[in-house]
Amino acid sequence: MRPRVLVAGIGNIFLSDDGFGVEVLRELDRAGLPPWVQIADYDIAAAHLAYDLTGGYDTTILLEATPHGSPPGTLSLTSATDTHDLHGDAVVRLLLLLGGDAGRVLVLSCEPACVAGGIGLSAAVRAAVPAAVRVVTELAWGASPELPVKEKTEV
């Protein structure tokens, strides 16, 4: 079965909370996702992700730490067409230049507390990982996730 959903972690584990996407992927690997879901760690290789997306997915979920001015650990679920973050927006622009279609592209981002050099998530971002896993799992199964009050949805 060709994966219909790609869950892509974007970020640099050597910059503290920027490793949010990678950590969510680690937890998702144990979450029992359906067989039509592929998870992949793209680290900081946004161009590699854009090339992979040209293969076609119905839905792509990008996981990353992105500052929006909210309290650290706040999750935001947005459509890639509505986001202006550094990584996700660059991936979508490159994909369009390549003539690809990733279908529905969602960005699940977490407000970082720290993106300075260092390995490991801050307490606030680490606490958001289980909620992020739940949101991705619900999206993968085709459900509309319910985000806690402190989180925002703009899909």
MARKE-495283 format. One record per residue: x, y, z of N, C-alpha, C, O in turn; residue in three letters. Coordinates in steps of 0.1 Angstrom, whole numbers, plus 5000, padded with zeros to 4 digits. Layout:
<nodes>
XYZXYZXYZXYZALA/...
</nodes>
This chain:
<nodes>
500849885000500050005000500950125000501850145008MET/500650214991501450344990500950435002499750455004ARG/501950495009501550585020500750695014501150765005PRO/499650725021498850845017499150965025498851075021ARG/499650945037499951055046501451045050502050945053VAL/502151165048503551175053503551265065503051375065LEU/504151215075504451295087505951325087506751235089VAL/506351445086507751485084508151575096507651685098ALA/509251525103509851605113510951695107511751645100GLY/510851825110511851925106512451985118511752025127ILE/513752005118514352075129515752025132516151915126GLY/516452095140517852055143517952015158517752105167ASN/518251895161518251845175519351915183519451905195ILE/520351975176521452045183521052185187521952255192PHE/519852225185519352365188518152355198517152415196LEU/518352275208517352255219515952235213515652125207SER/514952325215513552305211513352285196512252245192ASP/514352325188514152305174514052155170513652115159ASP/514452075180514351925178512951875181512751755182GLY/511951955183510551915186510051815176509551715180PHE/510151845163509651745153510251615154509551515152GLY/511551605156512251475157511751405170511551275169VAL/511551465181511051405193509651355191509351245196GLU/508751425184507451375182507451255173506751155175VAL/508351255163508551135154508951015163508350905160LEU/509851025172510250915180509050855188508950735189ARG/508150945193506950895200505950835190505350735194GLU/505850885179504850835169505250695164504450615160LEU/506550675164507050545160506450425168506350315164ASP/506050465181505550365190503950375191503350305199ARG/503350465184501950505186501050415178499850425180ALA/501550325169500650235162499850315151498550305151GLY/500450385143499850455132499350355121499950245120LEU/498350395113497850305103498950285092499850365091PRO/498750175084499750145074499950245062500850245055PRO/498950335061499050435050499750555055499850655047TRP/500350555066501150665071502650635071503050535076VAL/503450725066504850715066505350835075504950945073GLN/506350795084506950905092508450915087509050815084ILE/508951035087510351055083510951175090510251275091ALA/512151165093512951275099513751335088514651275083ASP/513451465086514151535075515151635081515851705074TYR/515251635095516251725102516151865096515151925097ASP/517251905090517252045084517252035068517552135062ILE/516951915063517051895048515651925042515051835036ALA/515252045042513952085036513952055021512852025016ALA/515052075014515052045000514851894997514051864988ALA/515351805005515151665004513651635006513051554999HIS/513051695016511651685018510751725006509851655002LEU/511151835000510351884989510451784977509451764970ALA/511651734975511751634964510951504967510351454958TYR/510951464979510151344983508651374981507951274978ASP/508251494984506851524982506351524968505151514965LEU/507251534958506851524944506251394941505551374931THR/506551294949505951154947504451154950503851054945GLY/503951244957502551254959502051194971502251074973GLY/501451264980500751224992499351294992499251404987TYR/498451234998497151305000497251415010496651525009ASP/497951385021498151475032499651475037500151365038THR/500151585040501551595046501351675058500751785058THR/501951625069501951695082503351725086504151635088ILE/503751855086505051895090505051925105504151995110LEU/506051875112506251895126507551985128508551945124LEU/507352095135508452185137508252275149507152305153GLU/509352335154509252435164509252575156510252595148ALA/508252655159508252785152507752885162506652875168THR/508452995163507953105172506753185166506853225154PRO/505753195174504553275170504253375180503253455178HIS/505053385191504753485201503853435212503353505220GLY/503553305212502753235222503653185234504853185232SER/503053145245503853085255504552955250503952885242PRO/505752935255506452805251505552685254504952675264PRO/505652595244504852465245503552475238502852375237GLY/503152595234501852605227501852545213502852575205THR/500952465210500852395197499952475188498952525192LEU/500352485175499552555165499452455153500352405148SER/498252435148497952355136497452455126496352505127LEU/498252465115497852555104498052485091498752385089THR/497352545081497552495067498852565062499152675066SER/499652495054500852545049500652675041501552755040ALA/499452685035499152805028498952925036499053045032THR/498752905050498553015059499753045068499753135076ASP/500852965066501952975075503053055068503153055055THR/503853125076505053195070506253165078507153255081HIS/506353035083507452995091508652965082508452955070ASP/509752955088511052945080511052815072511352815060LEU/510852695079511052565072509852525063509952505052HIS/508652525069507452475062507152555050506852505039GLY/507252685051506952775040508052755029507652755017ASP/509252735032510252705022510052575015510252565003ALA/509652475022509352345016508252355006508352304994VAL/507152425009506052445000506452524988506052484977VAL/507152624990507652704978508552624969508352634956ARG/509452544974510252464966509452354959509752324947LEU/508552294966507752194960506952254948506852184937LEU/506452374949505752434938506652464926506252444914LEU/507852504929508852524918509152394911509452394899LEU/509152284918509452154912508252094905508351994898LEU/507152164906505952114899505252004907504451934901GLY/505451984919504951884927503651924934503252044935GLY/502951824939501651844946501651754959501551634957ASP/501751814970501751734983500351724988500151675000ALA/499351754981497951744986497751844997498251964996GLY/497051805007496851895019498051895027498551795032ARG/498652015030499852025038499452105051498952215051VAL/499652035062499452095075500752105083501652035081LEU/500852215091501952235099501552235114500752315118VAL/502052135121501852135135503152185142504252115142LEU/503052305147504252365152504152385167502952395173SER/505252395174505252415188506052545191507152565185CYS/505552625200506252745204507552705212507352645223GLU/508752745207509952705215510152805226509752915226PRO/510852745236511352835247512852865245513252975248ALA/513552775238514952805236515452735223515152615221CYS/516052805214516652745202518152775201518752775190VAL/518752795213520252805214520852675213520152565213ALA/522152665211522852545211522652455223522652505234GLY/522452335220522152235231521252125227520452145218GLY/521452005233520651895229519551875240519851875252ILE/518351855236517251825246516251935246516552055244GLY/514951905247513851995247513752065261514052005271LEU/513252185261512852255273511652175280511052105273SER/511452205292510352135299509052165293508152075291ALA/508752295288507552325282507252255269506152215266ALA/508252245261508152185248508052035250507251965243VAL/508851975259508751835262507351795266506751695262ARG/506751885274505351855279504351865268503251805269ALA/504651925257503751935245503751815236502951795228ALA/504851735237505051625228503851525228503351485218VAL/503351475240502251385240500951445233500251365226PRO/500651565235499551635228499751635213498851615205ALA/501051665209501351665194501151525188500651505177ALA/501551415196501451285191499951255189499551185179VAL/499151295199497651265198497051345186496251285179ARG/497451465184496951535172497351475159496451455150VAL/498551435158499051365145498251235143497851195132VAL/498151155154497451025153495951045149495550975140THR/495351145154493951175150493851215136492951175128GLU/494751305131494851345117495051225108494451215098LEU/496051135112496351025104495150925102494950865091ALA/494350915112493150825112491950905105490950845104TRP/492151025101491151105094490151175103489151225099GLY/490551185116489651265125490151405126491251445122ALA/489251495130489551635133490051645147489251615156SER/491251675150491751675163491151795171490951905166PRO/490951765184490551865193491751915201492351835209GLU/492152035199493352085206492952145220491852205221LEU/493752135230493452195243493352345241493852405231PRO/492652415250492352555250493552635247493452735239VAL/494752605252495952695250496552675236497352755232LYS/496052585228496552565215495552625205494352645208GLU/496052655193495152725184495152645171496052575167LYS/494052645164493852575151493452675141492552755143THR/494152675130493852765118493852675106494652715096GLU/493152575105493152485093491952515084491852445074VAL/
</nodes>
